[in-house]
Amino acid sequence: MRKYIIFIKSDASKVIPKEFVTRLFIKGMKQKGFSRYHIEVEAENEKEAINKLNENNEGYLDSLRELSGSAVICSVCVIIMALIYLLR
């Protein structure tokens, strides 16, 4: 399996094998508007690397959704408790 580096732009992405990525290459990608994704993906080919990246992102989004839901519930409970305390 090879390690891949992923560069992301607002409407495009590029998957490059890690051994081909140099500082000069990264600089060129930044000039084109791409930014390096913070995770290296280990995969058989570029398509599999993109699929693994998408799975990873879905996991992050699910975790964020759960955290946001918990924060909203806690906030609502605190507001209700404050209103009950103030209205007594």
Backbone bond lengths (Angstrom), bond angles and torsions (degrees), N, CA, C in turn:
res aa  C-N    CA-C-N  psi(-1)  N-CA   C-N-CA  omega(-1)  CA-C   N-CA-C  phi
1 M - - - 1.454 - - 1.520 109.73 -
2 R 1.314 115.23 143.75 1.457 121.39 178.77 1.527 109.54 -105.09
3 K 1.306 114.84 155.54 1.460 120.36 173.44 1.520 108.06 -95.53
4 Y 1.324 115.05 138.15 1.456 121.28 -179.30 1.521 110.18 -120.54
5 I 1.320 114.41 143.98 1.462 122.37 174.09 1.523 106.54 -105.72
6 I 1.310 116.46 137.45 1.455 120.49 -177.07 1.525 109.08 -115.22
7 F 1.317 114.75 132.58 1.460 122.51 176.15 1.523 107.38 -113.09
8 I 1.331 115.69 134.21 1.454 120.65 -174.55 1.525 110.04 -123.76
9 K 1.313 114.56 137.36 1.460 123.75 172.87 1.524 105.00 -123.76
10 S 1.289 119.38 167.38 1.460 120.98 -174.76 1.528 113.43 -53.69
11 D 1.317 118.24 -37.96 1.462 120.23 -177.10 1.531 113.61 -122.69
12 A 1.323 118.14 10.86 1.468 120.70 -177.61 1.524 110.28 -150.08
13 S 1.321 114.41 161.61 1.466 119.95 174.19 1.521 108.33 -144.87
14 K 1.319 115.38 153.22 1.458 121.63 177.81 1.515 107.79 -131.59
15 V 1.323 116.17 136.18 1.456 122.61 179.23 1.522 107.16 -113.88
16 I 1.339 116.49 120.84 1.459 122.49 -175.11 1.534 108.89 -125.82
17 P 1.336 118.07 134.12 1.473 119.05 173.98 1.532 110.95 -58.95
18 K 1.314 116.19 139.51 1.461 121.77 -173.91 1.524 112.49 -57.00
19 E 1.329 117.99 -36.26 1.462 119.50 -176.44 1.527 113.04 -67.72
20 F 1.329 118.23 -16.20 1.464 121.13 178.81 1.532 113.02 -93.68
21 V 1.321 116.60 -8.18 1.467 120.58 -176.38 1.525 109.65 -87.30
22 T 1.328 115.50 121.33 1.461 122.16 176.58 1.518 108.61 -122.30
23 R 1.320 116.83 172.80 1.459 120.04 177.55 1.520 111.56 -61.88
24 L 1.311 116.13 -39.10 1.463 120.84 178.72 1.532 110.55 -64.35
25 F 1.335 116.97 -40.26 1.459 121.62 178.00 1.526 110.48 -63.66
26 I 1.335 116.38 -44.85 1.465 120.93 179.13 1.522 110.53 -61.33
27 K 1.324 116.27 -42.40 1.460 120.67 179.04 1.532 110.68 -61.16
28 G 1.339 116.50 -42.31 1.456 121.01 178.06 1.518 112.35 -63.49
29 M 1.320 116.42 -40.24 1.463 120.35 178.52 1.532 110.92 -65.83
30 K 1.325 116.89 -38.32 1.465 120.10 177.95 1.522 110.77 -64.80
31 Q 1.317 117.21 -37.18 1.462 120.69 178.01 1.529 111.20 -65.99
32 K 1.322 116.70 -29.05 1.466 121.23 177.91 1.527 112.20 -82.98
33 G 1.338 117.18 -3.02 1.459 121.09 177.64 1.516 114.76 98.04
34 F 1.310 117.92 5.46 1.462 121.08 178.83 1.522 109.54 -88.44
35 S 1.317 115.42 151.68 1.461 119.96 172.25 1.518 107.58 -125.85
36 R 1.318 115.54 148.76 1.461 121.02 -177.42 1.518 109.71 -77.93
37 Y 1.312 116.30 130.65 1.452 121.25 176.27 1.519 108.45 -73.21
38 H 1.307 117.80 143.54 1.462 122.15 -170.78 1.529 114.99 -75.04
39 I 1.312 118.68 -5.16 1.458 121.18 -178.01 1.526 109.91 -117.58
40 E 1.335 115.85 136.10 1.468 121.11 171.52 1.518 107.33 -91.71
41 V 1.319 116.44 137.39 1.456 121.35 -176.74 1.525 109.42 -110.16
42 E 1.319 115.74 133.04 1.460 120.79 176.81 1.527 107.98 -100.73
43 A 1.351 116.00 119.92 1.457 120.20 -175.47 1.524 110.40 -154.15
44 E 1.319 115.18 169.84 1.466 121.64 178.77 1.530 111.79 -76.68
45 N 1.358 115.93 -38.01 1.464 119.96 -178.82 1.526 109.87 -149.32
46 E 1.329 116.00 178.97 1.467 120.64 -175.53 1.520 112.33 -64.90
47 K 1.320 116.73 -39.50 1.470 120.24 -179.09 1.528 110.82 -63.40
48 E 1.326 116.74 -43.02 1.460 120.80 178.23 1.530 110.60 -65.32
49 A 1.337 117.11 -35.67 1.467 120.80 178.03 1.527 110.59 -63.07
50 I 1.321 116.71 -41.77 1.466 120.23 178.72 1.525 110.19 -65.92
51 N 1.336 116.89 -41.40 1.469 119.90 178.52 1.527 110.99 -62.27
52 K 1.330 117.59 -42.01 1.468 120.65 178.46 1.527 110.85 -65.15
53 L 1.323 116.61 -38.46 1.463 120.27 177.19 1.528 110.65 -62.35
54 N 1.327 116.71 -44.05 1.463 120.48 178.90 1.521 111.81 -62.72
55 E 1.342 116.85 -41.02 1.464 120.28 176.79 1.522 110.98 -62.38
56 N 1.322 116.38 -42.03 1.461 121.75 179.21 1.530 110.19 -62.43
57 N 1.334 116.82 -43.79 1.460 120.80 -179.91 1.522 111.27 -64.98
58 E 1.331 116.72 -38.43 1.460 119.68 177.51 1.528 110.83 -61.95
59 G 1.327 116.85 -39.38 1.462 120.66 177.12 1.517 111.61 -62.18
60 Y 1.340 116.74 -43.09 1.455 120.39 177.47 1.525 111.31 -63.60
61 L 1.321 117.25 -42.69 1.465 120.61 -179.73 1.521 111.24 -64.98
62 D 1.325 117.63 -39.27 1.470 120.58 177.36 1.525 110.76 -63.77
63 S 1.324 117.04 -42.88 1.468 120.64 178.60 1.525 110.75 -63.76
64 L 1.313 116.56 -41.89 1.465 120.78 178.88 1.517 111.17 -64.70
65 R 1.331 116.80 -39.24 1.467 121.25 178.82 1.525 110.20 -62.95
66 E 1.333 117.15 -43.13 1.462 121.28 178.76 1.527 111.14 -64.26
67 L 1.330 116.31 -43.58 1.461 120.60 179.89 1.521 111.16 -64.02
68 S 1.322 116.70 -42.38 1.466 120.61 179.59 1.516 110.84 -63.41
69 G 1.320 116.35 -41.88 1.466 120.06 178.46 1.519 111.41 -62.66
70 S 1.310 117.53 -42.35 1.463 121.30 178.68 1.526 111.04 -64.94
71 A 1.316 117.33 -40.30 1.465 121.05 179.91 1.528 110.73 -65.14
72 V 1.314 117.39 -39.45 1.468 120.66 178.88 1.522 109.97 -65.56
73 I 1.316 117.51 -44.23 1.467 120.79 179.82 1.525 110.55 -62.25
74 C 1.331 117.27 -43.45 1.470 120.28 178.46 1.525 111.09 -63.58
75 S 1.311 117.44 -41.05 1.465 121.51 -179.93 1.527 111.00 -64.06
76 V 1.308 116.74 -43.27 1.464 120.49 178.89 1.523 110.18 -63.65
77 C 1.316 117.51 -41.72 1.475 120.69 178.64 1.525 111.41 -62.44
78 V 1.315 117.55 -41.90 1.467 121.22 179.39 1.520 110.25 -65.07
79 I 1.311 117.93 -41.97 1.470 120.89 179.41 1.524 110.51 -64.27
80 I 1.315 117.01 -43.86 1.471 120.24 178.99 1.520 110.62 -63.10
81 M 1.339 117.94 -43.06 1.457 120.44 178.03 1.523 111.35 -62.84
82 A 1.328 117.96 -39.95 1.454 121.14 178.60 1.533 110.58 -64.94
83 L 1.316 117.02 -42.59 1.477 119.93 178.68 1.518 111.06 -63.90
84 I 1.312 118.22 -42.14 1.473 121.12 178.42 1.524 109.58 -63.06
85 Y 1.324 117.99 -42.08 1.454 121.62 -179.92 1.529 111.16 -65.43
86 L 1.327 117.40 -42.32 1.458 121.42 -178.14 1.527 113.18 -73.39
87 L 1.313 118.47 -28.51 1.452 121.58 -177.61 1.526 112.98 -87.14
88 R 1.288 118.76 -3.65 1.477 121.43 178.29 1.461 111.49 -75.09
